[in-house]
């Protein structure tokens, strides 16, 4: 286990220590080949001639870790926060943030960039704390502006406003006052490109934001159509990772929606109740034309 995890879990239960060790080991093992390469010695010529010079080393790839914030009160209530301030993490949300921090402590993070909204910023603080890293705030990483739907329950909007279903199916045709996913993608990808163009941020950058933002960044680099993003699930405090190589236009996808305790693998049974389904505290929403519910959390495009 890394020193940071050891310090963080001093006095913790044996199970917590084991989970921390497991998380660090998994991440470190998976990313080992993306660390700084070692120099290759020149080949020795058998006849004493001048040895063949080694090929110049390629620069190591730049890694972006795309992290969604931990669970919030709005996730539990099934509400749309949009760009509303003051939406706090729940106790479970803080635990999720620290689990993500433990997993990433096996990586030599060089910078942390975050949406300025409280739920993302608090998650970023948990991640940055172990390496005493400064948090760079980017307004262009804020969540989708859902306009007049902000603060409303998803189930209520589905029942009362047909424009909601149209927006979910066609995210580039929003009603007046609502931001399209293409607009979210334009500003979010601009942040990713600024990070990649800033060598001073280092090769291992954590980007903490919101489900829609993670989705549209992945969609841009992996060439996924925005209309299909409602079928992609990005869980609270999950980690997605892309490796950018200097000689390749398309990055390598290392992980999508990774978590040490994935919700989709062992979902909590649905509570007999009311209007909201819950999976580990997140609201769910039926995708248009589908019988199976898809976790939606904060984003309007489950």
N, C-alpha and C positions, 0 to 999 in steps of 0.2 A: 504494500500500500504506500502511496506517496505521503510525504511529510504533511502536506496540507490536510489530507483526509485523516491522518492520524491525530492531528491537532484538533480537527473539527469534531472527531468522534471520541475524544478522550472522555472517559467516564460513561460512554454509551453502552448499551446492551451488547452482548456477544453477537446477537443476530444483526444489529446495526453495523457492527464492525465488519462482519462477514459480507454484508451487502456492499459496504463501501469498498472493500478490497476487490470484490467481484466486479463492480462498476469500473474501477480504475484499470483493472487488468484487461477487461474487454476493450475499452477505448484505446488504451495504450497498444495492445496487441494489434488491433485493426489498423492503427495509424502509423505503425512503426516504419513501414516502407515509404511514408511521406515525410519523414524527418530528414535533416540535413545529410546528404550523401558524403561518404568518406572518399578521399582521393584514391585513385587506382594507380599503383606503382607502374612504371614503364616496363614493357616486356623485355626480357634479357635475350639478346641475340646469341644463338649457339656458337657462331663463328667469330665472336668478338667484335662484330660490326657495331655501328652506332645503334643503340636500342631504339625501337619504335616509340615515338612519343604518344602518350595517351590522348584520347580524344578529349576536347574541353568538356568539363562537367556542365550539365544542364542546371539551370537554376531550379531549386526545389519548388514544388507547386504551392500556390496560395490556397489555403483552406478557409471556407466560410461555413461556420456552424450557425444554422438558422433555427432559432429557439422561440417557441411560443411561450407566453407568460403562463404562470400557474393559474389554478382555478380561482375564479372570482365569485363574488356574491351574485352577480348577474348571470353567470353560467349556471349556478344552482337554481336561480329563479326563472331561467329560460327567457331572459330579457336581452334586447339588443343595445349594447352600450355605445356603438359607434365611436365617436371621438369625445364622448363625455368624460370629464375629469372626475376624480374621486371614487372610481370604481375599485374597491380594495380587494386584495387577495384574501381568501378564506384561510383558516388554519391549515386545511389540506393543501391549499395553494402554496403556502409557505413551505410545507413539507416537500411538495413537488419541486419547488425551486431549488431547495437544498439538495434534493436527490440529483437533479440535473447538474448542480455545481460539483457534487462528489464525482459524478461520471466524467465531467470535463476536467477534473483536477489531474487526470492522467495525461492531459495534453498541455504542452507549454503555451497556453494562451498568450497572445501578444497584445490584444486590444479587445475592448468590449464596446459595441455600438448599440444604442437602444432608442426605441420610441420614447418620447417624453411622458407618455401617459402613465399614471401611477402604477397600474398593474404590470406593465412591462418594465418600468424603471426599478420597481422593487425586486422583480425577478433578476434583473441585470445586476443589482447590488449583491444579491446572494452569490451570483456567479463570479463577480469581479473581486469579491472580498478575499478569497484564498490567495490570489496573486497580487493583491493590493493594486489593482489596475484602475486607472481613471476611466470613467464612463463617458463616451462621446454621445451626446444626444442629437438625434436627427428627426425633425418634424415630419419629414417625408416617409418615415416608417410608421406613422400613426395609422390606426385602423380605418376601415372604410367609413366614410361619412354617410350615414343612412338617413340623414335629414329628419323629416317629421316622424320617422319610425323610432328614433332614438329613445331609449328607456321603456319601450313597449314590450309586452310579452310576445314571443314568436307565435304561439298558438292563437292569440287574439288577433294579431295582424293577418295571419292566414285566413281566419274566418271572416274578417271584416273588410279586407282590402284585396281585391283581385289583382291589383298591380304588383302585389308581393310575389305571387306565383309566377307572373310574367317576368319579373326581375330575376327570380331564381333560375328560370329556364333560359333567359336571354340577358345576362349580366351587362351587356353593352347597350342595353336599351332601358336605362333607369328612368323612373318618373322624375318630374322636376324637383330639384333640390337634393337629389340622391346621387352620389358619386358612382360612376361606372367602374367595373373591374379594370378596364383598359386604362383609366385614369390612375387608379391605384398602382397598376403595374408600371406605368411610365415613371411615377415618382419613386417607387420602391427600387426598381432596377437602376435608376440614376444613382441611388445611394450605394448599391452594390458595385457599380462601375467606379464610383469615386473611391471606394475602399480599395478596389483592385488597382487603382491608379496611384495609390498612396503607399509607397514602400515603407514609410515610417511606421505604419500600423502593423507591420510584421506579417508573418505567414500563417498565423492561426488566429482568426478573428471571429469572435462570437457576436452575432447579430440578434438582438432580442426584440421581438415585436408581437404581431398578432397573426391569427390563423390565415386571414385573407392575404396578408403581406407575404407570409412564408409561401403560400400557394402560388401567388403570381410571380414571385422570383423563380421558384422551381419551374413554373410553366414557361417562363421566358427562356431560360437556359436549356431546358430539355424539350422545347418546342411542343408544348402541350396546349391545345386550344382552350381558351378561357371558358367556353360553354360547358366543358367537361369537368371543371374544377369542383362542381357541386358533389361529385362522386369521390373526391379526395378528402380524407380525414386527417387533420392535424390536431393531435391531442394536446391538452394542457402540459406545458413544460417539456414537450417532446423536442427531440433534436433531429434536424435534417442537416446533411453535410454535402458540400460540393468541393471538389478539388480542381483548381484551374492550373493547367499546364501551359507553359509559354509557347509551345509549338502545336497546340491544339485549340481549335475554335470552340469546341463543345467540352464543358467540364465533365469530370467523372463523378457520377452520383455515388456517394459512399453510404448514405443512409437517408431514409425518409420516415418521419414520425417515430423515431427510435426512443424508447423509454425503458428504464430498468424494471418498470411495472406497467406494461402496456394494457390499457383499458380494454382494447378490442379482443385481447387474448382471453381474458377472464372477466367478462362484463358482470356487473352486479345485477341480480334479478330485478325486473321492473317492479316498482312499488304499486300496489293496488291503488289507484287513485286517479286522481283528478285529471288534469289537463296536460301534465308534463311527464314525459318519460325521463328516467334518470339513469345514466351510466357513469358511475363514479362521480355523481354530483353534477354532470353536465347535462344540459337540456338536449333533447333530440328533436329532430324535425323530419317528417317524411319528405323525401325528395319527390319532386313532381313526377307523377306517373309510375311510382315505385311502391311496392307493398312494404318493403323493409325500411324501417326508420334509419336515418343516418345522423350521427352526432353532429350538432350544429354549433353548440357553445355560443360564442359571441358573433360568429360570422353569418352573413345572410346567405352564404353559398355553401351548404353542407357538403 
